[in-house]
Amino acid sequence: MRYLTSLLITLLTATIMAQSEKPTVAILDFEAQDVSAAEVQTLTERMRTEIGNTNAVRLIERKAVEKIMQEQGFQQSGCTNDECAAEVGQLLGVQFMVSGTIGKVGKTYTIDCKMFSVETGETVRAKNASFEGDISGLLTEMQILAWEITGLEAPGNLKLKRAGKDAQTTVAVMDFEGRGISMQEAQTLTDRFTTSLSSTQKVVLVERGTMNDVLEEQGFATGECASDECAAEVGAMLGVEFMISGAIGKLGNAYTIDAKMFSVATGAAESMKSITYSGAVEGLIVEIEILAWDILGLDIPRSLKKRRNQGIPDYSAASGPKRKTKGGALFRSLVVPGFGQLYSGRKMSGFGFMLLEAGLIGMAAKSNSDYTTFQSEYDTQLANYNAATVPAEIASYKALVDQARTDMNGANDQLVLFSSAAAGIWVVNALHAFLTGPTFADGGDQGLPVRLAYDPLTKQTRLEWRLNL
């Protein structure tokens, strides 16, 4: 009766093979090493299910494998060598067998599996994987190995799940179409849009390189896949849930951004957003960042709103003449006395402060030199005084020591006086430069650098101080 059952299974397998050109495969339960047998059986079953999803092979059901094993007096966990697996494969009438081992080394789980020919015993393909974390993460690894062991590339969604982000929405972004702006500008803005999407931490993005590879495989150059049908086809190949496409255009002095996020499975639009912007093209950078949050239905960060409200510098004015400011005059006079006045066009006072400051610094330098000379004289006469033994010499050297001390103190007093005067004139010069600096009528700033301002984001009034140099 046992041999009759085996014969029937073999005949059934042969009939299936005749009906399909797909190779037939059977999977033995993986061997457990420092992992429970029940967990290994669950993981092996996940591989069986995923191999069926590849549609690349015809898989023999677990029950048929178990039936043969029982008839041969084996348990699946006991059939671990290639000879046993090949014998089971011959009885099943399959072309290939898949076996493997799941173990644990320290905190790392390891999976090693191979597919070999039942007829020749030759290993057709061998794959392995390592994983750190909860053992449940091996479910994704087994799914990926199911594709790889059959010689296929694992779908993008499985690779994303391997990254531990399966709870998030998977998205791919097509390069925005440029209308009125250059292709390079459109690609740069698309890259910023993608980066901003990633910063939301609400979606998992397919890398640009991966998507470009798919486009090249389909024979599309950059920018050619502009229709929703093409984008959906690419999205299906990438294994993502949603695709985002859009266009950036220019109408007169205004820029427009239109974007759409749609479901790859249904083609239905999930979110559609548009922005109209007037200003320098650099301002589109902030607008595209805001769009990334808006298209996901998320609250726009306050920092982005603030950047939008503040606008961007007018770089077109950089090449024109710069407006002179009081702050500029103050800064220059703090560095070099009189320079702020010259900056403001006040040559007489500027050169006056320069000469006065130079004179005071010169006098201070001379006083310092005199002090050094008198101190040296003092030290010399003091040494002579200490060495003298004759009363007349002692009296003479004492008078010289007293005179040198008097001269030294006088030089020190002059040094302090001239240094203080130089510092005071320096401060006066800086204040004079600020107070007499360029006025609005001269093409300069108007008013004080201190003002009250209301911040609409924080809803608070604040005191601002600014100094234009």
C-alpha positions as CSV (number, residue, x, y, z in Angstrom):
1,M,0.0,0.0,0.0
2,R,2.9,2.4,0.8
3,Y,4.5,1.9,-2.6
4,L,1.1,2.3,-4.3
5,T,0.7,5.7,-2.6
6,S,4.2,6.7,-3.7
7,L,3.5,5.7,-7.2
8,L,0.3,7.7,-7.3
9,I,2.1,10.8,-6.0
10,T,4.9,10.3,-8.6
11,L,2.3,9.9,-11.4
12,L,0.4,13.0,-10.2
13,T,3.7,15.0,-10.2
14,A,4.5,13.8,-13.7
15,T,1.1,14.9,-14.9
16,I,1.6,18.4,-13.4
17,M,5.0,18.7,-15.1
18,A,3.5,17.7,-18.4
19,Q,1.0,20.5,-18.1
20,S,3.6,23.2,-17.3
21,E,7.1,24.1,-18.4
22,K,7.8,25.5,-15.0
23,P,10.4,23.6,-13.0
24,T,9.0,21.6,-10.0
25,V,10.4,22.3,-6.6
26,A,9.9,20.8,-3.1
27,I,11.0,22.5,0.1
28,L,12.1,20.6,3.2
29,D,11.7,22.2,6.6
30,F,14.9,24.0,7.4
31,E,17.2,22.6,10.1
32,A,17.0,24.4,13.4
33,Q,20.2,25.4,15.2
34,D,19.6,27.1,18.6
35,V,16.2,28.1,17.3
36,S,12.9,26.2,18.2
37,A,11.6,23.7,15.7
38,A,8.2,25.3,15.7
39,E,9.7,28.7,14.7
40,V,11.7,27.2,11.9
41,Q,8.6,25.4,10.6
42,T,6.8,28.7,10.5
43,L,9.6,30.4,8.7
44,T,9.9,27.5,6.2
45,E,6.2,27.8,5.5
46,R,6.6,31.5,4.8
47,M,9.2,30.7,2.1
48,R,6.8,28.1,0.6
49,T,4.1,30.7,0.3
50,E,6.4,33.3,-1.2
51,I,7.9,31.0,-3.7
52,G,4.4,30.4,-4.9
53,N,4.0,34.1,-5.4
54,T,7.0,34.2,-7.7
55,N,5.1,32.2,-10.4
56,A,8.5,31.0,-11.5
57,V,8.3,27.4,-10.3
58,R,5.6,24.8,-9.5
59,L,5.8,24.0,-5.8
60,I,4.9,20.6,-4.3
61,E,2.7,21.0,-1.3
62,R,3.9,20.4,2.2
63,K,1.4,17.6,2.7
64,A,2.8,15.6,-0.2
65,V,6.4,16.0,1.2
66,E,5.2,14.9,4.6
67,K,3.5,11.9,3.2
68,I,6.7,10.6,1.5
69,M,8.7,11.4,4.6
70,Q,6.4,9.3,6.7
71,E,6.5,6.4,4.3
72,Q,10.2,6.5,4.4
73,G,10.3,6.6,8.1
74,F,11.7,10.1,8.3
75,Q,10.6,13.3,9.9
76,Q,11.3,16.5,7.9
77,S,13.7,17.7,10.6
78,G,15.5,14.4,10.4
79,C,16.2,14.6,6.7
80,T,19.1,17.0,6.7
81,N,21.7,15.6,4.3
82,D,21.7,15.9,0.5
83,E,21.3,12.2,0.0
84,C,18.1,12.0,2.0
85,A,16.7,15.1,0.3
86,A,17.6,13.7,-3.2
87,E,15.8,10.5,-2.4
88,V,12.7,12.3,-1.3
89,G,12.9,14.4,-4.4
90,Q,13.1,11.4,-6.6
91,L,10.0,9.8,-4.9
92,L,8.2,13.1,-5.4
93,G,9.3,13.3,-9.0
94,V,10.5,16.9,-8.7
95,Q,13.4,18.5,-10.4
96,F,14.8,20.5,-7.6
97,M,14.9,20.4,-3.8
98,V,15.4,23.4,-1.5
99,S,16.9,22.8,2.0
100,G,18.6,25.0,4.5
101,T,19.5,25.9,8.1
102,I,18.3,28.6,10.4
103,G,20.6,29.3,13.4
104,K,21.6,31.9,15.9
105,V,25.1,33.2,16.7
106,G,25.1,35.7,19.6
107,K,22.4,38.2,18.8
108,T,22.5,37.5,15.0
109,Y,20.2,35.1,13.2
110,T,21.6,33.3,10.2
111,I,19.8,31.7,7.2
112,D,21.6,29.5,4.7
113,C,19.7,27.7,2.0
114,K,20.4,26.1,-1.3
115,M,18.6,24.6,-4.3
116,F,20.0,21.5,-5.9
117,S,19.2,19.2,-8.8
118,V,17.6,15.9,-7.8
119,E,18.9,14.2,-10.9
120,T,22.6,15.3,-10.6
121,G,22.9,16.4,-7.0
122,E,24.5,19.6,-8.2
123,T,23.8,22.8,-6.2
124,V,22.1,25.2,-8.6
125,R,21.9,28.2,-6.3
126,A,22.9,29.0,-2.7
127,K,21.8,32.1,-0.7
128,N,22.3,33.3,2.8
129,A,21.1,36.2,5.0
130,S,21.9,37.6,8.5
131,F,19.5,39.5,10.7
132,E,19.8,41.3,14.1
133,G,16.6,41.9,16.0
134,D,13.5,40.1,16.9
135,I,13.0,36.7,15.2
136,S,9.9,37.9,13.5
137,G,12.1,39.9,11.2
138,L,13.2,36.6,9.6
139,L,9.8,36.4,8.0
140,T,10.8,39.1,5.6
141,E,14.2,37.6,5.1
142,M,12.6,34.2,4.1
143,Q,10.3,36.0,1.6
144,I,13.3,37.7,0.0
145,L,15.3,34.5,-0.1
146,A,12.3,32.8,-1.8
147,W,12.8,35.1,-4.8
148,E,16.5,35.0,-4.7
149,I,16.8,31.2,-4.6
150,T,14.7,31.0,-7.7
151,G,17.1,33.5,-9.5
152,L,14.7,36.5,-9.3
153,E,15.1,40.0,-8.0
154,A,13.1,40.5,-4.8
155,P,10.3,43.2,-5.2
156,G,10.9,46.7,-3.9
157,N,8.3,46.4,-1.2
158,L,10.1,43.5,0.4
159,K,13.4,45.3,0.3
160,L,11.7,48.2,2.1
161,K,10.2,45.9,4.7
162,R,13.7,44.5,5.2
163,A,14.7,48.1,6.2
164,G,12.1,47.9,9.0
165,K,9.7,50.4,7.5
166,D,6.9,48.3,6.4
167,A,4.4,50.2,8.6
168,Q,5.0,53.3,6.5
169,T,3.7,54.2,3.1
170,T,6.0,53.4,0.2
171,V,6.3,56.1,-2.4
172,A,8.3,56.8,-5.6
173,V,8.7,60.3,-7.1
174,M,9.0,60.9,-10.8
175,D,11.1,63.8,-12.0
176,F,8.9,66.9,-12.2
177,E,8.3,68.1,-15.7
178,G,9.9,71.5,-16.5
179,R,7.8,74.0,-18.4
180,G,9.5,77.3,-18.8
181,I,12.4,76.3,-16.6
182,S,15.4,74.2,-17.5
183,M,15.5,70.4,-17.0
184,Q,18.4,70.8,-14.5
185,E,16.3,73.2,-12.4
186,A,13.3,70.9,-12.5
187,Q,15.5,67.9,-11.4
188,T,17.1,70.0,-8.6
189,L,13.7,71.0,-7.3
190,T,12.5,67.4,-7.5
191,D,15.5,66.3,-5.5
192,R,14.7,68.9,-2.8
193,F,11.0,67.7,-2.9
194,T,12.2,64.1,-2.3
195,T,14.5,65.1,0.5
196,S,11.7,67.0,2.2
197,L,9.3,64.1,1.8
198,S,11.9,61.9,3.6
199,S,12.3,64.4,6.4
200,T,8.6,63.9,7.2
201,Q,9.4,60.4,8.3
202,K,5.9,59.3,7.2
203,V,6.8,57.6,4.0
204,V,9.5,55.3,2.6
205,L,11.0,56.5,-0.6
206,V,12.5,54.5,-3.5
207,E,15.9,55.9,-4.4
208,R,16.2,57.8,-7.6
209,G,18.9,55.4,-8.9
210,T,16.6,52.4,-8.5
211,M,13.8,54.2,-10.3
212,N,16.1,55.3,-13.1
213,D,17.2,51.7,-13.5
214,V,13.6,50.6,-14.0
215,L,13.0,53.4,-16.5
216,E,16.1,52.4,-18.5
217,E,14.9,48.7,-18.5
218,Q,11.7,49.9,-20.0
219,G,13.5,52.0,-22.6
220,F,12.6,55.4,-21.2
221,A,15.0,58.3,-21.1
222,T,14.8,60.9,-18.2
223,G,11.6,63.0,-18.6
224,E,10.0,60.7,-21.1
225,C,7.8,58.8,-18.7
226,A,5.3,61.7,-18.1
227,S,1.9,60.0,-18.3
228,D,0.0,58.5,-15.4
229,E,-0.1,55.1,-17.1
230,C,3.7,55.0,-17.5
231,A,4.2,56.2,-13.9
232,A,1.8,53.5,-12.6
233,E,3.7,50.8,-14.6
234,V,7.0,51.9,-13.1
235,G,5.4,52.0,-9.6
236,A,4.1,48.4,-10.0
237,M,7.6,47.3,-10.9
238,L,9.1,49.1,-7.9
239,G,6.4,47.6,-5.6
240,V,5.4,50.9,-4.1
241,E,1.9,51.9,-3.0
242,F,1.9,55.5,-4.4
243,M,3.6,57.5,-7.2
244,I,4.0,61.2,-7.2
245,S,4.4,63.2,-10.4
246,G,4.1,66.8,-11.3
247,A,5.1,69.8,-13.4
248,I,6.9,73.1,-12.6
249,G,6.0,75.9,-15.1
250,K,6.5,79.6,-15.6
251,L,3.8,82.1,-16.7
252,G,5.1,85.6,-17.1
253,N,6.7,86.5,-13.7
254,A,4.8,83.8,-11.9
255,Y,5.8,80.1,-11.3
256,T,3.4,77.2,-10.9
257,I,3.9,73.9,-9.3
258,D,1.3,71.1,-9.8
259,A,1.7,67.7,-8.1
260,K,-0.4,64.6,-7.8
261,M,0.0,61.5,-5.6
262,F,-2.0,58.5,-6.9
263,S,-2.4,54.9,-6.0
264,V,-0.4,52.4,-8.1
265,A,-3.0,49.7,-7.6
266,T,-6.1,51.7,-8.6
267,G,-4.8,54.7,-10.4
268,A,-7.0,56.9,-8.3
269,A,-5.6,60.3,-7.2
270,E,-4.9,60.3,-3.5
271,S,-3.9,64.0,-3.2
272,M,-3.5,66.8,-5.7
273,K,-1.9,70.1,-4.8
274,S,-0.9,73.3,-6.7
275,I,1.2,76.4,-5.8
276,T,1.5,79.7,-7.5
277,Y,4.5,81.8,-6.7
278,S,5.8,85.2,-7.8
279,G,9.4,86.1,-7.1
280,A,13.0,84.9,-7.8
281,V,13.3,81.3,-8.9
282,E,15.3,80.5,-5.7
283,G,12.0,81.0,-3.8
284,L,10.7,77.7,-5.4
285,I,13.0,75.8,-3.0
286,V,10.9,76.7,0.0
287,E,7.7,76.3,-2.0
288,I,8.7,72.7,-3.0
289,E,9.6,71.8,0.6
290,I,6.2,73.0,1.8
291,L,4.5,71.1,-1.0
292,A,6.1,67.8,0.2
293,W,4.4,68.2,3.6
294,D,1.1,69.5,2.1
295,I,0.7,66.6,-0.4
296,L,0.9,64.1,2.5
297,G,-1.8,66.0,4.4
298,L,0.7,66.9,7.1
299,D,1.0,70.2,9.1
300,I,3.6,72.4,7.5
301,P,6.5,73.0,10.0
302,R,6.7,76.5,11.5
303,S,10.2,76.9,10.3
304,L,9.1,76.5,6.6
305,K,6.3,79.0,7.1
306,K,8.7,81.5,8.6
307,R,11.1,81.1,5.7
308,R,8.2,81.6,3.2
309,N,7.1,84.8,5.1
310,Q,10.6,86.2,5.3
311,G,11.2,85.6,1.6
312,I,14.7,85.4,0.1
313,P,17.4,87.9,-0.5
314,D,17.3,89.9,-3.7
315,Y,20.5,88.5,-5.2
316,S,20.0,90.6,-8.4
317,A,20.9,93.7,-6.4
318,A,24.3,92.2,-5.3
319,S,26.1,93.6,-8.3
320,G,24.7,97.2,-7.9
321,P,26.1,99.8,-5.5
322,K,25.7,99.0,-1.9
323,R,23.9,101.5,0.4
324,K,26.2,103.0,3.0
325,T,25.1,102.7,6.6
326,K,25.8,104.1,10.0
327,G,26.7,100.7,11.2
328,G,29.3,100.5,8.5
329,A,30.8,103.8,9.6
330,L,30.9,102.7,13.2
331,F,32.5,99.3,12.4
332,R,35.2,100.9,10.3
333,S,36.1,103.5,12.9
334,L,36.3,100.9,15.6
335,V,39.0,99.1,13.4
336,V,40.9,102.2,12.3
337,P,40.1,105.7,13.8
338,G,38.9,108.1,11.2
339,F,38.2,105.4,8.6
340,G,34.4,105.6,9.4
341,Q,34.4,109.3,8.7
342,L,36.2,108.7,5.3
343,Y,33.6,106.0,4.5
344,S,30.9,108.6,5.1
345,G,32.7,111.2,2.9
346,R,33.8,113.4,5.9
347,K,37.5,113.7,4.9
348,M,38.4,116.6,7.3
349,S,37.2,114.9,10.5
350,G,38.4,111.5,9.2
351,F,42.0,112.6,8.7
352,G,41.8,114.7,11.9
353,F,41.0,111.7,14.0
354,M,43.6,109.7,12.2
355,L,46.4,112.3,12.9
356,L,45.3,112.9,16.4
357,E,45.2,109.2,17.2
358,A,48.5,108.6,15.5
359,G,50.0,111.4,17.6
360,L,48.7,110.1,20.9
361,I,49.9,106.6,20.1
362,G,53.3,108.0,19.1
363,M,53.6,109.9,22.4
364,A,52.5,106.8,24.3
365,A,55.1,104.8,22.5
366,K,57.8,107.4,23.3
367,S,56.8,107.4,26.9
368,N,57.1,103.7,27.0
369,S,60.6,103.8,25.5
370,D,61.6,106.5,28.0
371,Y,60.2,104.4,30.9
372,T,62.3,101.5,29.7
373,T,65.5,103.7,29.5
374,F,65.0,105.2,32.9
375,Q,64.2,101.8,34.5
376,S,67.5,100.5,33.1
377,E,69.3,103.5,34.5
378,Y,67.6,103.0,37.8
379,D,68.6,99.3,38.0
380,T,72.3,100.3,37.2
381,Q,72.5,103.0,39.8
382,L,70.8,100.9,42.4
383,A,73.4,98.2,41.8
384,N,76.2,100.7,42.2
385,Y,74.6,102.1,45.3
386,N,74.4,98.6,46.9
387,A,78.0,97.9,46.0
388,A,79.5,101.3,47.2
389,T,81.4,101.3,50.6
390,V,82.7,104.8,50.7
391,P,80.3,107.3,52.2
392,A,80.8,109.9,49.5
393,E,80.1,107.3,46.8
394,I,77.1,106.1,48.6
395,A,75.6,109.6,48.8
396,S,76.4,110.2,45.1
397,Y,74.8,106.9,43.9
398,K,71.8,107.6,46.2
399,A,71.2,110.9,44.4
400,L,71.4,109.1,41.0
401,V,69.0,106.4,42.1
402,D,66.5,109.0,43.3
403,Q,66.8,110.9,40.0
404,A,66.3,107.8,37.9
405,R,63.2,106.8,40.0
406,T,61.8,110.3,39.5
407,D,62.4,110.1,35.7
408,M,60.9,106.6,35.6
409,N,57.7,107.6,37.4
410,G,57.4,110.7,35.2
411,A,57.7,108.5,32.1
412,N,55.1,106.1,33.5
413,D,52.7,108.9,34.2
414,Q,53.0,110.2,30.6
415,L,52.5,106.7,29.3
416,V,49.2,106.3,31.2
417,L,48.1,109.8,30.2
418,F,48.8,109.3,26.5
419,S,47.4,105.8,26.4
420,S,44.2,106.9,28.2
421,A,43.8,109.8,25.8
422,A,44.4,107.5,22.8
423,A,41.7,105.1,24.1
424,G,39.3,108.0,24.8
425,I,39.8,109.5,21.3
426,W,39.2,106.1,19.8
427,V,35.9,105.8,21.5
428,V,34.9,109.4,20.6
429,N,35.9,108.8,17.0
430,A,33.7,105.7,16.8
431,L,30.7,107.5,18.3
432,H,31.3,110.5,16.0
433,A,31.4,108.1,13.0
434,F,28.1,106.6,13.9
435,L,26.3,109.9,14.7
436,T,27.6,111.6,11.6
437,G,27.3,108.5,9.4
438,P,25.3,108.3,6.1
439,T,21.8,109.5,6.4
440,F,18.8,108.6,4.3
441,A,19.3,111.7,2.2
442,D,22.8,110.6,1.5
443,G,21.6,107.3,0.2
444,G,22.2,105.6,3.6
445,D,20.0,104.0,6.3
446,Q,17.3,105.9,8.1
447,G,16.4,105.8,11.7
448,L,17.8,103.9,14.7
449,P,18.9,100.2,14.4
450,V,16.4,99.3,17.2
451,R,12.7,98.7,16.5
452,L,9.7,96.8,17.8
453,A,8.3,94.1,15.5
454,Y,5.4,91.7,15.7
455,D,6.0,88.1,14.9
456,P,2.7,86.6,13.4
457,L,4.0,83.0,13.9
458,T,4.7,83.3,17.7
459,K,2.0,86.0,18.1
460,Q,4.5,88.0,20.2
461,T,6.0,91.5,20.0
462,R,9.8,91.5,20.2
463,L,12.6,94.1,20.2
464,E,14.9,93.8,17.2
465,W,18.4,95.3,16.9
466,R,20.2,95.2,13.6
467,L,23.5,96.6,12.4
468,N,24.2,96.7,8.7
469,L,27.9,96.7,7.9
